Amino acid sequence: MDFAWAPEDARMKSDAAAFGRERLAFDVGALDRDGTFNHEGWRRAAEFGVLGLSLPRRYGGAERPLLTTVQAMEGLGLGCTDNGLWFALGAHLWACAWPILLVGTEEQKERYLPSLARGVRVGSHAMTEPEAGSDVAALRTTATRRGAGYVLQGRKIFVTNGPVADLTVVFATVDPARGREGLTAFLVERGQPGLHLERTVSKMGLRTASMGELRLDGCEVPVSQRLGEEGAGLPLFAQLMEYERGLILAPALGVMERILERCVRHARERRQFERRIGDFQAVSTKLVEMRLRLETARGLLYRFAWLKQQGRSAMLEASLVKLHVSEAWVQTCLDAMQVHGGQGYLTETGLEREARDALGSRIFSGTSEIQRDLVARMMGL
Ligand SMILES: Cc1cc2nc3c(=O)[nH]c(=O)nc-3n(C[C@H](O)[C@H](O)[C@H](O)COP(=O)(O)OP(=O)(O)OC[C@H]3O[C@@H](n4cnc5c(N)ncnc54)[C@H](O)[C@@H]3O)c2cc1C
């Protein structure tokens, strides 16, 4: 493994962190309270180029290695406290743009990738349904062949970016009797007749990443909007989940670093019993554990990106990254609150928001239980 960055990429993390501090310094407390999608933050982050960094040049990207995108995302997490913003960017990139890059036709890539790379189109991904969460193969949305296209019928929930999306990757079955072999993906554009935003949902954390429920009611899509082959939806989902699980939490590395720095500062400054609280081992141990979690999380995630850069399969590693980084992020937030005492519990210090944001990561892109189950199966159990 070699994590040496090309000279032009070496400063990516610090540049992204500086950009985050200067240009993404929003009143996140207010955005969080209102549950508002951060349109201006999205526009600026897209302008910074993070969305197209690793996409090919011919589709409007900068064609830098995946590890460079990881650095940029990590820097954003370090410099910007709007975790919902980077989560929205990640969902767009890994669950919408990336699958088009992986299996899209040349026409689909030319049509969608340049605008997704620039962030002028917002992407989303709709797999989950009321009866199909962890068990994605149980989905009920149908795609019935009619003439030169398909008619989509069904309901999708928990769609990140759903309320603001211009393009959604929708999974449906072309034949429920075919079970897993019937699953197929489609590209559905905003405004396509039959696609309805049923409602915008409010959630505990990551509140600046908007989430919606979609209803597909006689939604006609031409064959040219099918993403991948008919019946190839499940392998595509596995492929896109490999990238999503391995990379969507790259910004959380920066978040953990930011929180750790804050805790170290606090432990040095705050005095009780005429000593710095950092002198108490019960406090310093928490900070050491934070550092250990951060370093192991970073090592796992970088290694995953490196493996993908080498064109290697990394399904098991993707699940390990997702499991470890999410759990590490949650524990870091809980410990940070504890180290700050009563201050950590106040809304105005922002630490409780960080904890609310972190908790969702144990659920999206497959729960921690599902990651453990996948790893166990890949270990031959
Ligand atoms: C913030 C956020 C963003 C999301 N964004 C999207 C999105 O953009 N697009 C999308 O399609 N979906 C999205 N989701 C949905 C997410 O993928 C699902 O919530 C997740 O896969 C779990 O499904 P479920 O909620 O139906 O829980 P369930 O599958 O009902 O699980 C309930 C509980 O049972 C456990 N469980 C289930 N099966 C097993 C098993 N085999 N072994 C052990 N334990 C098991 C789970 O771990 C969990 O604890 C998002 C969710 C969140 C929270």
The ligand as an SDF file (V2000), in Angstrom:
LIG
                    3D

 53 58  0  0  0  0  0  0  0  0999 V2000
  -30.0300    9.0280    7.5130 C   0  0  0  0  0  0  0  0  0  0  0  0
  -30.5260    7.9430    6.6180 C   0  0  0  0  0  0  0  0  0  0  0  0
  -30.3870    8.0990    5.2500 C   0  0  0  0  0  0  0  0  0  0  0  0
  -30.8780    7.1070    4.3890 C   0  0  0  0  0  0  0  0  0  0  0  0
  -30.7960    7.3200    3.0280 N   0  0  0  0  0  0  0  0  0  0  0  0
  -31.3250    6.3970    2.1790 C   0  0  0  0  0  0  0  0  0  0  0  0
  -31.3350    6.6370    0.7550 C   0  0  0  0  0  0  0  0  0  0  0  0
  -30.8530    7.6640    0.2700 O   0  0  0  0  0  0  0  0  0  0  0  0
  -31.9110    5.7070   -0.0520 N   0  0  0  0  0  0  0  0  0  0  0  0
  -32.4530    4.5570    0.4350 C   0  0  0  0  0  0  0  0  0  0  0  0
  -32.9350    3.7400   -0.3490 O   0  0  0  0  0  0  0  0  0  0  0  0
  -32.4780    4.2980    1.7770 N   0  0  0  0  0  0  0  0  0  0  0  0
  -31.9290    5.1930    2.6540 C   0  0  0  0  0  0  0  0  0  0  0  0
  -31.9560    4.9640    4.0200 N   0  0  0  0  0  0  0  0  0  0  0  0
  -32.5990    3.7610    4.5200 C   0  0  0  0  0  0  0  0  0  0  0  0
  -31.6210    2.7550    5.1160 C   0  0  0  0  0  0  0  0  0  0  0  0
  -30.8630    2.1640    4.0980 O   0  0  0  0  0  0  0  0  0  0  0  0
  -32.4460    1.7490    5.9350 C   0  0  0  0  0  0  0  0  0  0  0  0
  -33.0350    2.4550    7.0010 O   0  0  0  0  0  0  0  0  0  0  0  0
  -31.5720    0.6220    6.4630 C   0  0  0  0  0  0  0  0  0  0  0  0
  -31.0940   -0.1900    5.4240 O   0  0  0  0  0  0  0  0  0  0  0  0
  -32.3370   -0.2470    7.4710 C   0  0  0  0  0  0  0  0  0  0  0  0
  -33.5750   -0.6160    6.9870 O   0  0  0  0  0  0  0  0  0  0  0  0
  -34.8820   -0.4210    7.9240 P   0  0  0  0  0  0  0  0  0  0  0  0
  -34.8920    0.9890    8.3910 O   0  0  0  0  0  0  0  0  0  0  0  0
  -36.0680   -0.8810    7.1660 O   0  0  0  0  0  0  0  0  0  0  0  0
  -34.6330   -1.3230    9.1700 O   0  0  0  0  0  0  0  0  0  0  0  0
  -34.9600   -2.8930    9.2820 P   0  0  0  0  0  0  0  0  0  0  0  0
  -34.3740   -3.6130    8.1150 O   0  0  0  0  0  0  0  0  0  0  0  0
  -36.4090   -3.0710    9.5750 O   0  0  0  0  0  0  0  0  0  0  0  0
  -34.1040   -3.2840   10.5530 O   0  0  0  0  0  0  0  0  0  0  0  0
  -34.5910   -3.0660   11.8840 C   0  0  0  0  0  0  0  0  0  0  0  0
  -33.5750   -3.6600   12.8610 C   0  0  0  0  0  0  0  0  0  0  0  0
  -33.4250   -5.0610   12.6220 O   0  0  0  0  0  0  0  0  0  0  0  0
  -32.0750   -5.3710   12.3570 C   0  0  0  0  0  0  0  0  0  0  0  0
  -31.9860   -6.4270   11.3490 N   0  0  0  0  0  0  0  0  0  0  0  0
  -32.6850   -6.5650   10.1870 C   0  0  0  0  0  0  0  0  0  0  0  0
  -32.2890   -7.6380    9.5120 N   0  0  0  0  0  0  0  0  0  0  0  0
  -31.3130   -8.2170   10.2460 C   0  0  0  0  0  0  0  0  0  0  0  0
  -30.4680   -9.3460   10.0630 C   0  0  0  0  0  0  0  0  0  0  0  0
  -30.5670  -10.1330    8.9850 N   0  0  0  0  0  0  0  0  0  0  0  0
  -29.5650   -9.6400   11.0160 N   0  0  0  0  0  0  0  0  0  0  0  0
  -29.4400   -8.8460   12.1220 C   0  0  0  0  0  0  0  0  0  0  0  0
  -30.1890   -7.7560   12.3300 N   0  0  0  0  0  0  0  0  0  0  0  0
  -31.1090   -7.4270   11.4130 C   0  0  0  0  0  0  0  0  0  0  0  0
  -31.4490   -4.0900   11.8430 C   0  0  0  0  0  0  0  0  0  0  0  0
  -30.0510   -4.0610   12.0210 O   0  0  0  0  0  0  0  0  0  0  0  0
  -32.1730   -3.0500   12.6850 C   0  0  0  0  0  0  0  0  0  0  0  0
  -31.5350   -2.9270   13.9240 O   0  0  0  0  0  0  0  0  0  0  0  0
  -31.4790    5.9470    4.9060 C   0  0  0  0  0  0  0  0  0  0  0  0
  -31.5990    5.7940    6.2940 C   0  0  0  0  0  0  0  0  0  0  0  0
  -31.1340    6.7740    7.1440 C   0  0  0  0  0  0  0  0  0  0  0  0
  -31.2900    6.5920    8.6310 C   0  0  0  0  0  0  0  0  0  0  0  0
  1  2  1  0
  2  3  1  0
  2 52  2  0
  3  4  2  0
  4  5  1  0
  4 50  1  0
  5  6  2  0
  6  7  1  0
  6 13  1  0
  7  8  2  0
  7  9  1  0
  9 10  1  0
 10 11  2  0
 10 12  1  0
 12 13  2  0
 13 14  1  0
 14 15  1  0
 14 50  1  0
 15 16  1  0
 16 17  1  0
 16 18  1  0
 18 19  1  0
 18 20  1  0
 20 21  1  0
 20 22  1  0
 22 23  1  0
 23 24  1  0
 24 25  2  0
 24 26  1  0
 24 27  1  0
 27 28  1  0
 28 29  2  0
 28 30  1  0
 28 31  1  0
 31 32  1  0
 32 33  1  0
 33 34  1  0
 33 48  1  0
 34 35  1  0
 35 36  1  0
 35 46  1  0
 36 37  1  0
 36 45  1  0
 37 38  2  0
 38 39  1  0
 39 40  1  0
 39 45  2  0
 40 41  1  0
 40 42  2  0
 42 43  1  0
 43 44  2  0
 44 45  1  0
 46 47  1  0
 46 48  1  0
 48 49  1  0
 50 51  2  0
 51 52  1  0
 52 53  1  0
M  END
$$$$
